[in-house]
Amino acid sequence: MISYKFRLYPTKEQTEKLELSLEICRRTYNYLLAELDKGFTKVELANYLLDLKIVNPEMKEVYSKVIQKENDNLFSNLSGLSALKKNGNKVGRLRFKGKGWKKTFTFNQSGFKLVDKKLYLSKIGEIKIKVHREVLGKIKQVIIKREINKWYAIIQTDANIQIIKGDKEIGLDFGLINFYTDNEGNKVSIPNNIQQIQNKLKKAHKNLSKKKKGSKRRLKAINRLQNTYQKQTNMKNDFFHKLSYKLVTNCKVIAIEDLDLKGLMMKTYNAKNYQISSWKTFITKYLTYKAESAGCKILVVDRFEPTTQKCSNCGSLRKLELSERTYNCSNCGLSLDRDTNSAKNIIKYFGLGINPIREDSSLPVMVKESSMKREDNHFNGY
């Protein structure tokens, strides 16, 4: 399944209908959650929707399948909590959604039609849509999403586009100075526009702190801050999509470290820089699912392996301070950039990057493969 994300340009009347649909879906979810606590099953709750429509006539303003989807969402969330609990995680109960919390509603199987530059939605009408690339396959469902004051349509189709993997075997060492360095010494930096927007965020926060609570100027300042954060997110999405696609189409094996990003943020003064880098998001949300699609292997080195402190040539260990950017080995005389040395150790951990390229079937058995799962509603933009 492929997802396409397109911008919607609704009229004032259509915007009101979209907001009404979002609000009614939120209330429906809360009604169903309240009944779920009484021990009702999924089928019983689906039938309960008919009674709700009698008590709440405004629900008839929303397409029936959109409301029915909230029942599916409720039990999907319940299954997610159960899976987390089985894995040993501490979980609570499902919460009621407050006003403004719900951002999406879904047209599943029917109630929609994409024609030329307009998207028809039942009970809402034909909305202008910017289709900036061809939609492949049959449309299975349409998710309508509100991001701040903008509306988007996430169109999911049954098309299956296979990404063709490359032939290289590389190791990646993620860092703060460079986003990553590979075992060949190639470095990729975070784009300047992502770094520069931090100053705009700082100014937006400072501007917001000066506004009186409840005033119109404060609402405008909040809107500016939200839009700035959205710009940062869009920049990162663009960078991560392009970079992950490039890696997968060039490589057949990608070795990385098992990063404890949360632990690093708690223990060091570089927490903000770690957050900006978003390595974990890049790996789990972008690199992993593209690699799975292409048949490219993602191998993960144990986080306690001393990749930074080990000489990639002779294997001897030495303590390396954070300020030392070059690894100098007193045993064999190796002098190498510390990140490149670490990347070489990452790929050598699996016995790769040394011998000629082999077929996938001959990869080492002791490989610890990535257990990271892709997130739902990803966008195959590149």
GIBELDA-V958293 format. One record per pair of residues at least 12 apart in sequence whose C-alpha atoms are under 10 Angstrom apart, sorted by the first residue. I is the first residue (numbers start at 1). GAP is how many residues later the second one is. D is the distance in Angstrom with one decimal. If there is no record, write none. Layout:
((I,GAP,D) (I,GAP,D))
This chain:
((1,136,9.0) (1,137,9.9) (1,138,9.7) (1,139,9.0) (1,155,6.6) (1,156,5.6) (1,157,4.7) (1,158,5.6) (1,159,5.9) (1,160,8.6) (1,376,9.7) (1,377,9.9) (1,379,9.6) (2,133,9.2) (2,134,8.4) (2,135,8.7) (2,137,9.5) (2,138,10.0) (2,152,9.9) (2,153,8.2) (2,154,5.6) (2,155,5.5) (2,156,6.6) (2,157,6.0) (2,158,6.7) (2,159,7.9) (2,375,8.8) (2,376,8.2) (2,377,7.1) (2,378,6.4) (2,379,9.3) (3,132,9.1) (3,133,9.8) (3,136,9.6) (3,138,9.6) (3,139,9.3) (3,140,9.8) (3,150,9.8) (3,151,6.3) (3,152,5.5) (3,153,4.4) (3,154,6.5) (3,155,9.2) (3,156,9.3) (3,373,10.0) (3,374,6.7) (3,375,6.6) (3,376,5.1) (3,377,6.3) (3,378,8.4) (4,127,9.1) (4,128,9.7) (4,129,8.7) (4,130,9.3) (4,131,7.4) (4,132,9.5) (4,138,9.5) (4,149,7.9) (4,150,5.4) (4,151,5.1) (4,152,6.4) (4,153,8.3) (4,373,9.3) (4,374,8.8) (4,375,6.0) (4,376,7.0) (4,377,7.3) (5,125,9.5) (5,126,8.7) (5,127,9.4) (5,128,10.0) (5,137,9.8) (5,138,9.3) (5,139,9.7) (5,140,9.7) (5,147,6.7) (5,148,5.8) (5,149,4.4) (5,150,6.4) (5,151,8.9) (5,372,9.7) (5,373,9.5) (5,374,7.0) (5,375,9.2) (5,376,8.4) (6,123,6.7) (6,124,5.9) (6,125,6.0) (6,126,7.4) (6,127,9.2) (6,138,9.9) (6,145,8.9) (6,146,5.6) (6,147,5.3) (6,148,6.5) (6,149,7.9) (7,121,8.7) (7,122,5.9) (7,123,5.6) (7,124,7.8) (7,125,9.2) (7,138,9.7) (7,143,7.8) (7,144,6.3) (7,145,4.5) (7,146,6.4) (7,147,8.9) (8,110,9.0) (8,111,8.6) (8,119,6.8) (8,120,5.9) (8,121,4.6) (8,122,6.6) (8,123,9.3) (8,136,9.1) (8,137,9.6) (8,138,9.8) (8,142,7.6) (8,143,5.3) (8,144,5.1) (8,145,6.6) (9,109,9.5) (9,118,6.5) (9,119,5.2) (9,120,6.1) (9,121,8.0) (9,141,8.2) (9,142,7.2) (9,143,8.5) (10,114,9.8) (10,115,9.4) (10,116,8.5) (10,117,5.3) (10,118,6.3) (10,119,8.4) (10,140,9.4) (10,141,7.9) (10,142,10.0) (11,115,9.8) (11,116,7.7) (11,117,8.6) (13,111,9.0) (13,112,9.8) (14,109,9.7) (14,110,6.2) (14,111,7.3) (14,112,8.7) (14,113,7.6) (15,109,8.9) (15,112,9.6) (15,134,10.0) (15,135,9.7) (15,136,8.7) (16,108,9.3) (17,44,8.5) (17,45,8.7) (17,106,8.1) (17,107,6.0) (17,108,9.2) (18,44,9.3) (18,86,10.0) (18,87,9.3) (18,103,9.9) (18,105,9.6) (18,106,7.1) (18,126,8.6) (18,127,9.6) (18,128,9.1) (18,133,8.9) (19,84,9.7) (19,127,8.9) (20,38,9.1) (20,39,9.5) (20,41,8.4) (20,42,8.2) (21,37,9.7) (21,38,8.5) (21,40,7.7) (21,41,5.8) (21,42,8.6) (21,45,8.6) (21,46,9.0) (21,83,9.5) (21,84,7.7) (21,102,9.3) (21,103,8.9) (22,40,9.2) (22,44,9.8) (22,77,9.9) (22,78,9.1) (22,79,9.9) (22,80,7.0) (22,81,7.2) (22,82,6.8) (22,83,6.3) (22,84,9.8) (22,122,9.1) (22,123,9.1) (22,124,9.0) (23,75,9.9) (23,76,7.7) (23,77,8.2) (23,78,9.7) (23,79,7.8) (23,80,9.5) (23,82,9.7) (24,32,9.7) (24,34,7.9) (24,35,6.5) (24,36,9.8) (24,37,8.9) (24,38,7.7) (24,43,8.2) (24,81,9.9) (25,34,8.6) (25,37,8.5) (25,41,7.7) (25,42,6.1) (25,43,9.3) (25,44,9.0) (25,45,6.8) (25,46,10.0) (25,77,8.3) (25,79,8.9) (25,80,7.0) (25,81,9.6) (26,41,9.5) (26,44,8.4) (26,70,8.8) (26,71,6.6) (26,72,8.0) (26,73,7.8) (26,74,8.9) (26,75,8.3) (26,76,6.2) (26,77,9.1) (26,78,9.4) (26,79,9.0) (27,32,9.6) (27,43,9.8) (27,69,9.1) (27,70,8.0) (27,71,9.0) (27,72,9.0) (27,75,9.8) (28,21,8.3) (28,24,8.4) (28,25,9.9) (28,28,9.9) (28,31,8.6) (28,39,7.1) (28,40,9.2) (28,42,7.1) (28,43,8.5) (29,38,8.6) (29,39,9.8) (29,40,9.5) (29,41,5.7) (29,42,7.0) (29,43,9.8) (29,44,8.3) (29,45,7.0) (29,67,7.8) (29,68,7.8) (29,73,9.8) (30,40,9.5) (30,44,9.3) (30,65,8.5) (30,66,5.5) (30,67,6.6) (30,68,9.0) (31,14,9.7) (31,17,9.7) (31,18,9.2) (31,21,8.5) (31,65,9.0) (32,13,6.6) (32,14,8.9) (32,16,8.3) (32,17,8.3) (32,20,9.6) (32,38,8.4) (32,39,7.0) (32,42,7.8) (32,64,9.9) (33,12,9.4) (33,38,8.9) (33,41,7.2) (33,42,9.4) (33,61,7.9) (33,62,8.2) (33,63,7.2) (33,64,9.8) (34,61,9.8) (34,62,8.4) (35,13,9.0) (36,38,9.1) (36,39,9.5) (37,57,9.9) (41,34,9.5) (42,29,7.2) (42,30,8.1) (42,32,9.1) (42,33,7.3) (43,28,9.2) (45,23,9.6) (45,26,7.2) (46,21,9.6) (46,22,6.9) (46,23,9.6) (46,24,9.6) (46,25,6.7) (46,26,9.1) (47,21,9.7) (49,15,9.5) (49,18,8.2) (49,19,7.7) (49,22,9.0) (50,14,10.0) (60,63,9.2) (61,61,9.7) (61,62,6.6) (61,63,8.9) (62,60,8.0) (62,61,6.2) (62,62,8.3) (63,43,9.9) (63,44,8.2) (63,47,9.6) (63,48,7.3) (63,58,8.7) (63,59,6.1) (63,60,6.1) (63,61,8.8) (64,43,9.3) (64,47,9.1) (64,58,9.5) (64,59,9.8) (65,41,8.3) (65,42,6.6) (65,43,6.6) (65,44,8.4) (65,45,7.8) (65,46,7.9) (66,39,6.7) (66,40,5.6) (66,41,5.3) (66,42,7.0) (66,44,9.5) (66,45,8.7) (66,56,9.7) (66,77,9.8) (67,38,8.6) (67,39,8.6) (67,40,9.1) (68,38,9.6) (68,39,9.7) (68,40,9.3) (69,36,8.2) (69,37,6.8) (69,38,8.0) (69,39,7.4) (70,35,8.1) (70,36,8.6) (73,32,10.0) (73,33,9.9) (74,20,8.7) (77,17,7.7) (78,15,8.7) (78,16,7.3) (81,12,8.1) (81,13,8.2) (102,43,9.2) (102,44,8.9) (103,41,8.3) (103,42,5.7) (103,43,5.3) (103,44,7.3) (103,45,9.1) (103,48,9.8) (104,39,6.6) (104,40,5.5) (104,41,4.4) (104,42,6.5) (104,43,9.3) (104,47,9.7) (104,48,9.5) (104,49,9.6) (104,50,9.9) (105,37,8.7) (105,38,5.9) (105,39,5.5) (105,40,6.9) (105,41,9.3) (106,35,7.1) (106,36,5.9) (106,37,4.4) (106,38,6.1) (106,39,8.8) (106,47,9.6) (106,48,9.3) (107,14,8.1) (107,15,8.8) (107,33,8.9) (107,34,5.6) (107,35,5.2) (107,36,6.3) (107,37,8.0) (107,48,9.8) (108,31,9.6) (108,32,6.7) (108,33,4.5) (108,34,6.6) (108,35,8.3) (108,48,9.9) (109,30,8.1) (109,31,5.4) (109,32,5.5) (109,33,8.4) (110,12,8.7) (110,29,9.5) (110,30,8.2) (110,31,7.5) (110,32,9.1) (111,12,8.6) (111,13,10.0) (111,30,9.2) (111,31,9.2) (112,12,10.0) (112,13,9.4) (112,14,9.4) (112,27,9.2) (112,28,9.8) (112,29,8.2) (112,30,7.4) (113,13,8.9) (113,26,8.7) (113,29,9.4) (114,12,9.1) (114,13,9.7) (114,15,9.0) (114,17,9.7) (114,21,9.7) (114,25,8.8) (114,28,10.0) (114,41,9.5) (115,14,9.7) (116,12,9.4) (116,13,8.9) (116,14,9.7) (116,15,8.5) (117,12,5.5) (117,13,6.6) (117,14,6.7) (117,15,9.9) (118,12,8.2) (118,13,8.9) (119,12,9.8) (119,23,9.8) (119,34,8.8) (121,21,9.3) (121,23,9.9) (129,22,9.8) (129,23,8.5) (129,24,8.2) (130,22,9.6) (130,23,9.7) (131,22,10.0) (133,248,9.5) (135,20,8.4) (135,21,9.2) (135,22,8.0) (135,24,9.0) (136,20,9.6) (136,21,7.0) (136,22,8.2) (136,23,5.9) (136,24,8.8) (136,25,9.1) (137,19,9.0) (137,20,5.5) (137,21,5.5) (137,22,4.5) (137,23,8.1) (137,24,9.9) (138,17,10.0) (138,18,8.4) (138,19,5.2) (138,20,5.6) (138,21,7.0) (139,16,6.8) (139,17,5.8) (139,18,4.2) (139,19,6.7) (139,20,8.8) (140,15,7.9) (140,16,5.8) (140,17,5.2) (140,18,6.6) (140,19,9.9) (141,13,8.4) (141,14,6.3) (141,15,5.5) (141,16,7.2) (141,17,9.7) (142,12,5.7) (142,13,4.7) (142,14,6.2) (142,15,9.0) (143,12,6.5) (143,13,8.0) (143,234,9.4) (147,79,9.2) (147,80,9.1) (147,83,8.2) (148,75,7.6) (148,78,6.9) (148,79,7.3) (148,82,8.5) (149,74,8.4) (149,77,9.5) (149,78,8.8) (150,77,9.8) (154,223,8.2) (154,224,9.7) (154,225,8.6) (155,222,9.8) (155,224,9.7) (156,221,8.5) (156,222,10.0) (156,223,9.3) (160,133,9.2) (161,132,8.3) (161,133,9.4) (161,219,9.2) (162,128,9.3) (162,130,9.9) (162,131,6.2) (162,132,6.1) (162,133,9.2) (163,82,8.5) (163,85,8.0) (163,86,7.1) (163,127,7.4) (163,128,8.3) (163,129,9.3) (163,130,6.2) (163,131,4.7) (163,132,8.4) (163,133,9.5) (163,219,9.9) (164,81,9.9) (164,84,7.9) (164,85,5.9) (164,86,8.8) (164,87,9.5) (164,88,9.5) (164,126,10.0) (164,127,9.6) (164,129,8.6) (164,130,5.5) (164,131,8.2) (164,132,8.9) (165,80,9.5) (165,81,9.6) (165,82,8.7) (165,83,5.5) (165,84,4.4) (165,85,6.2) (165,86,5.9) (165,87,5.8) (165,88,9.2) (165,125,9.6) (165,126,8.0) (165,128,9.1) (165,129,5.4) (165,130,7.0) (165,131,6.2) (165,132,9.8) (166,80,9.5) (166,81,8.4) (166,82,6.7) (166,83,4.9) (166,84,4.0) (166,85,4.2) (166,86,5.3) (166,87,8.8) (166,128,9.1) (166,130,8.3) (167,81,9.6) (167,82,8.5) (167,83,6.3) (167,84,5.1) (167,85,5.1) (167,86,8.0) (167,129,9.5) (167,190,7.5) (167,191,9.2) (167,192,9.5) (168,79,9.4) (168,80,9.5) (168,81,9.4) (168,82,6.2) (168,83,4.3) (168,84,5.6) (168,85,6.7) (168,86,8.4) (168,185,8.4) (168,189,7.5) (169,14,9.4) (169,81,8.9) (169,82,5.9) (169,83,6.0) (169,84,4.7) (169,85,6.1) (169,86,7.9) (169,127,9.9) (169,128,9.5) (169,178,7.8) (169,183,6.8) (169,184,5.8) (169,185,9.4) (169,187,9.8) (169,188,7.6) (169,189,9.7) (170,12,6.5) (170,13,6.2) (170,14,7.9) (170,77,9.3) (170,80,9.6) (170,81,7.2) (170,82,8.6) (170,83,6.4) (170,84,5.2) (170,85,6.3) (170,86,8.9) (170,173,8.1) (170,174,8.4) (170,176,8.7) (170,177,6.2) (170,178,9.6) (170,182,8.1) (170,183,6.6) (171,12,5.5) (171,13,8.6) (171,82,8.4) (171,83,5.8) (171,84,4.5) (171,85,6.0) (171,86,8.9) (171,127,10.0) (171,128,9.1) (171,129,9.8) (171,130,9.9) (171,169,9.2) (171,171,8.7) (171,172,5.1) (171,173,6.4) (171,174,8.0) (171,175,5.5) (171,176,4.6) (171,177,8.3) (171,178,9.5) (171,179,9.9) (171,181,8.9) (171,182,8.2) (172,12,9.6) (172,13,9.9) (172,14,9.7) (172,15,9.6) (172,82,7.3) (172,83,6.2) (172,84,5.3) (172,85,7.7) (172,167,8.9) (172,168,8.6) (172,170,8.3) (172,171,5.2) (172,172,8.4) (172,173,9.7) (172,174,7.2) (172,175,8.0) (173,14,9.6) (173,82,8.9) (173,83,6.7) (173,84,7.1) (173,134,9.2) (173,135,9.2) (173,165,9.7) (173,166,6.2) (173,167,7.5) (173,168,9.0) (173,169,6.3) (173,170,5.0) (173,171,8.8) (173,172,9.5) (173,173,7.7) (173,174,9.9) (174,13,9.8) (174,14,9.6) (174,82,8.3) (174,83,8.2) (174,85,8.9) (174,103,9.1) (174,105,7.3) (174,165,8.0) (174,168,9.5) (174,169,8.7) (175,13,10.0) (175,14,9.4) (175,98,9.9) (175,99,8.7) (175,102,8.3) (175,104,8.9) (175,164,7.7) (176,13,8.9) (176,14,9.0) (176,94,8.9) (176,97,6.9) (176,98,7.1) (176,100,9.2) (176,101,7.0) (176,103,10.0) (177,12,7.3) (177,13,8.6) (177,96,9.6) (177,100,9.8) (177,162,9.9) (178,12,6.8) (178,99,9.3) (178,161,9.1) (179,12,9.4) (179,98,6.9) (179,99,9.3) (179,100,8.0) (180,97,10.0) (180,99,9.2) (180,159,8.2) (180,160,9.4) (180,163,9.1) (181,156,9.8) (181,157,9.7) (181,158,6.0) (181,159,6.0) (181,160,9.4) (181,161,8.8) (181,162,6.8) (181,163,9.8) (182,72,9.8) (182,73,9.6) (182,74,9.7) (182,157,7.9) (182,158,6.2) (182,159,9.1) (182,160,8.7) (182,161,5.4) (182,162,7.6) (182,164,9.4) (182,165,9.2) (183,72,10.0) (183,156,8.4) (183,157,5.4) (183,158,7.1) (183,159,7.7) (183,160,4.6) (183,161,4.5) (183,162,8.1) (183,163,8.2) (183,164,7.3) (183,165,9.5) (183,170,8.4) (184,156,7.0) (184,157,9.4) (184,159,8.2) (184,160,7.8) (184,169,9.6) (185,151,9.4) (185,152,8.1) (185,154,8.1) (185,155,5.2) (185,156,8.6) (185,158,8.4) (185,159,9.1) (186,154,8.1) (187,152,9.2) (187,153,8.8) (188,55,9.1) (189,88,9.9) (190,46,9.0) (190,49,8.2) (190,50,9.8) (190,86,9.3) (190,87,7.6) (191,44,8.8) (191,45,8.9) (191,48,7.8) (193,38,9.9) (193,39,8.5) (193,42,7.7) (193,43,9.6) (194,37,8.9) (194,38,6.2) (194,39,8.9) (194,40,9.6) (194,41,6.4) (194,42,7.1) (194,45,9.3) (194,82,8.5) (194,83,9.6) (195,37,9.1) (195,78,9.8) (195,81,8.2) (195,82,9.7) (196,36,9.7) (197,31,7.7) (197,32,8.7) (197,34,8.3) (197,35,6.8) (197,38,9.7) (198,30,9.2) (198,31,9.3) (198,34,8.5) (198,78,9.1) (200,24,10.0) (200,25,8.7) (200,28,7.3) (200,29,9.4) (201,23,9.3) (201,24,6.7) (201,25,9.3) (201,26,9.8) (201,27,6.4) (201,28,7.2) (201,31,9.2) (202,23,9.3) (203,22,9.0) (204,17,7.1) (204,18,8.3) (204,19,9.7) (204,20,6.9) (204,21,5.4) (204,22,9.1) (204,23,10.0) (204,24,8.0) (204,25,9.8) (205,16,8.4) (205,17,8.6) (205,19,9.5) (205,20,6.8) (206,15,9.7) (206,19,10.0) (207,14,6.8) (207,15,9.2) (207,17,9.7) (207,18,9.1) (208,12,8.9) (208,13,5.3) (208,14,6.6) (208,15,9.8) (208,16,9.1) (208,17,8.0) (209,12,9.1) (209,13,9.9) (232,44,9.6) (236,40,9.3) (236,41,9.3) (236,42,8.8) (236,45,9.9) (236,46,9.0) (237,44,9.8) (237,45,8.9) (237,48,9.9) (237,49,8.8) (237,142,9.5) (237,144,9.4) (238,143,8.5) (238,144,9.0) (239,43,9.5) (240,38,9.7) (240,39,9.7) (240,41,8.9) (240,42,6.1) (240,43,9.1) (240,45,9.1) (240,46,6.6) (240,47,8.1) (241,41,8.5) (241,44,9.5) (241,45,6.3) (241,46,8.1) (241,49,9.3) (241,138,8.8) (241,139,8.0) (241,140,6.9) (241,141,6.3) (242,44,9.5) (242,139,8.5) (242,140,6.3) (243,39,9.2) (243,43,9.0) (243,44,8.5) (243,139,9.6) (244,38,7.8) (244,39,8.5) (244,41,9.9) (244,42,6.2) (244,43,5.0) (244,44,8.6) (244,45,9.6) (244,46,7.2) (244,47,8.5) (244,138,9.1) (245,41,8.5) (245,42,7.6) (245,45,7.0) (245,46,8.6) (245,49,10.0) (245,135,9.6) (245,136,9.5) (245,137,6.6) (246,41,9.8) (246,136,9.3) (247,40,8.1) (247,43,9.5) (247,44,8.9) (247,49,9.7) (248,39,7.6) (248,40,9.4) (248,42,6.9) (248,43,5.9) (248,44,9.5) (248,45,9.4) (248,46,7.2) (248,47,9.0) (248,48,6.6) (248,49,9.2) (248,50,9.8) (249,41,9.3) (249,42,8.9) (249,45,8.0) (249,47,8.8) (250,46,9.7) (251,40,9.3) (251,43,9.9) (251,45,7.0) (251,46,8.8) (252,39,8.6) (252,42,8.7) (252,43,7.6) (252,44,4.7) (252,45,6.3) (252,46,8.8) (252,105,9.5) (252,106,9.9) (252,107,9.4) (252,108,8.1) (253,38,9.1) (253,42,9.3) (253,43,5.8) (253,44,4.8) (253,45,6.2) (253,46,7.4) (253,94,9.3) (253,99,8.8) (253,100,9.6) (253,107,8.8) (253,110,9.5) (254,33,9.7) (254,37,9.0) (254,42,7.6) (254,43,6.2) (254,44,5.0) (254,45,6.2) (254,46,8.7) (254,92,9.7) (254,93,8.2) (254,98,10.0) (255,42,8.2) (255,43,5.9) (255,44,4.6) (255,45,5.8) (255,46,7.2) (255,88,8.6) (255,89,9.9) (255,90,10.0) (255,91,6.4) (255,92,5.8) (255,93,9.3) (255,94,8.9) (255,95,8.3) (255,97,9.1) (255,112,9.9) (255,113,9.9) (255,114,9.3) (255,115,9.5) (256,27,9.2) (256,42,7.4) (256,43,6.2) (256,44,5.1) (256,45,6.1) (256,46,9.3) (256,47,9.8) (256,87,8.2) (256,90,6.6) (256,91,8.0) (256,114,9.2) (257,42,8.3) (257,43,5.4) (257,44,4.8) (257,45,6.7) (257,46,6.2) (257,47,9.5) (257,48,8.9) (257,50,8.9) (257,85,9.9) (257,86,9.2) (257,89,7.2) (257,90,9.9) (257,113,10.0) (258,22,9.4) (258,41,9.3) (258,42,5.7) (258,43,5.8) (258,44,5.8) (258,45,4.9) (258,46,8.7) (258,47,9.6) (258,112,8.7) (259,20,8.3) (259,21,7.4) (259,24,10.0) (259,41,9.2) (259,42,9.2) (259,43,8.9) (259,44,6.4) (259,45,9.9) (260,20,8.8) (260,43,7.5) (261,13,7.3) (261,14,8.4) (261,17,8.8) (261,18,8.0) (261,19,7.2) (262,12,9.0) (262,13,9.2) (262,18,9.7) (280,92,9.6) (281,93,9.9) (281,94,9.8) (283,15,9.5) (283,87,9.8) (283,89,8.2) (283,90,9.6) (283,91,9.0) (284,86,9.4) (284,87,9.4) (284,88,5.8) (284,89,6.3) (284,90,5.7) (284,91,7.4) (285,87,9.0) (285,88,8.0) (285,89,5.4) (285,90,5.8) (285,91,8.8) (285,92,9.9) (285,93,7.4) (285,94,9.7) (286,88,7.7) (286,89,8.9) (286,92,8.0) (286,93,9.0) (286,94,9.2) (287,87,8.9) (288,82,8.2) (288,83,9.5) (288,84,7.3) (288,85,7.4) (288,86,6.5) (288,87,9.8) (289,83,9.4) (289,84,7.8) (289,85,5.6) (289,86,8.5) (289,89,8.7) (289,91,9.7) (290,84,9.2) (290,90,8.5) (290,92,9.9) (292,82,9.4) (295,65,9.4) (296,64,9.1) (297,63,8.7) (297,66,9.8) (297,72,7.7) (297,73,8.5) (298,69,9.7) (298,70,9.0) (298,71,6.2) (298,72,5.9) (298,73,9.4) (298,74,9.7) (299,47,9.4) (299,48,9.0) (299,50,9.9) (299,51,8.3) (299,68,6.6) (299,69,6.0) (299,70,4.7) (299,71,5.8) (299,72,9.5) (300,46,8.6) (300,47,9.8) (300,49,9.6) (300,50,9.4) (300,67,7.8) (300,68,5.8) (300,69,5.8) (300,70,5.7) (300,71,8.8) (300,72,10.0) (301,44,9.7) (301,45,6.6) (301,46,8.8) (301,48,7.2) (301,49,8.4) (301,66,8.6) (301,67,7.0) (301,68,8.8) (301,69,9.2) (302,44,9.6) (302,47,9.5) (302,66,8.1) (305,40,9.4) (305,41,8.9) (305,44,8.9) (306,12,9.7) (306,13,9.8) (306,36,8.6) (306,39,8.7) (306,40,9.5) (307,31,9.7) (307,32,9.4) (307,34,7.9) (307,35,5.0) (307,36,7.7) (307,37,8.4) (307,38,5.5) (307,39,6.4) (307,40,9.9) (307,41,9.8) (307,42,8.8) (308,12,7.6) (308,19,8.6) (308,30,6.8) (308,31,7.4) (308,32,9.3) (308,33,7.1) (308,34,4.8) (308,35,8.5) (308,36,9.7) (308,37,7.9) (308,38,9.3) (309,12,9.4) (309,18,8.3) (309,20,9.9) (309,29,8.7) (309,32,9.0) (309,33,7.9) (309,36,9.6) (310,17,9.0) (310,19,8.9) (310,28,9.9) (310,31,8.1) (310,32,7.7) (310,34,10.0) (310,35,7.4) (311,16,7.7) (311,17,8.4) (311,18,6.5) (311,19,9.6) (311,20,9.0) (311,21,8.7) (311,22,9.8) (311,23,7.7) (311,24,9.5) (311,25,9.3) (311,27,9.5) (311,30,7.0) (311,31,8.3) (311,33,9.2) (311,34,7.8) (312,15,9.7) (312,17,9.4) (312,22,8.6) (312,24,9.3) (312,28,9.2) (312,29,5.8) (312,30,7.4) (312,31,8.8) (312,32,6.0) (312,33,5.4) (312,34,9.2) (312,35,9.9) (312,36,8.0) (312,37,10.0) (313,16,8.9) (313,18,9.8) (313,19,7.6) (313,20,9.3) (313,21,7.1) (313,28,8.8) (313,31,9.0) (313,32,8.9) (314,15,8.7) (314,17,7.7) (314,18,6.6) (314,19,9.6) (314,20,8.7) (315,14,9.5) (315,16,9.3) (315,17,9.5) (315,30,8.8) (316,13,7.8) (316,14,8.9) (316,15,7.1) (316,16,8.7) (317,12,8.4) (317,13,9.7) (317,14,9.4) (318,12,8.8) (318,13,9.9) (320,18,8.9) (322,16,9.8) (324,13,9.3) (324,14,7.8) (325,12,6.2) (325,13,5.5) (325,14,7.8) (326,12,4.9) (326,13,8.3) (326,14,9.3) (326,15,8.8) (327,12,8.7) (327,13,9.2) (327,14,7.2) (327,15,9.3) (349,17,9.9) (349,18,9.1) (350,13,8.7) (350,14,6.9) (350,15,9.2) (350,16,7.6) (350,17,6.5) (350,18,9.0) (351,12,8.9) (351,13,7.5) (351,15,9.9) (351,16,9.6) (352,12,8.7))
